[in-house]
Amino acid sequence: MDGSGRMPFYNVWEALGIKVPPPNERILKVILSPEVTGTKNLTLLISIVSPHSTTGLHTHESDEIMYVVTGNGQSTMGDDKVAIQPDMIIHAPAGVKHELKNTGDETLKLVCFYYPPLKASGAYGEAIEMAKKTFQK
């Protein structure tokens, strides 16, 4: 059990998320974070990028590790562009501009680990509130 007395199992398909509007259309689902589950060293987020959409070029104050579960696309990291597909791992160091584009007709599903944990703000802050409704019953 985790520190709250809950079993440490999380059904991603049950997690409530938020939908980010176009042009960066995707669904963000926070699964583990200090605010939701008390994890101290990381945030785990599921990002489901709609077909032909993108995460937009952005940076984080944390390192990010992304695991591609489904879909195909293109990753931009600094000046480098690489085709991505399922079973790939992408590392975006803190402060490095990066973007993932879904170039296919199916969703691009990513499991994203951030360390240290992300700070609650913007769409991510909204996703935390939705996760609380799912996991803090």
Secondary structure as UniProt FT lines:
FT   TURN            3..4
FT   HELIX           12..14
FT   STRAND          18..20
FT   TURN            22..23
FT   STRAND          26..32
FT   TURN            34..37
FT   STRAND          43..49
FT   TURN            51..52
FT   STRAND          63..70
FT   STRAND          73..77
FT   TURN            78..79
FT   STRAND          80..84
FT   TURN            86..87
FT   STRAND          89..92
FT   TURN            94..95
FT   STRAND          98..102
FT   STRAND          108..115
FT   HELIX           122..135
//
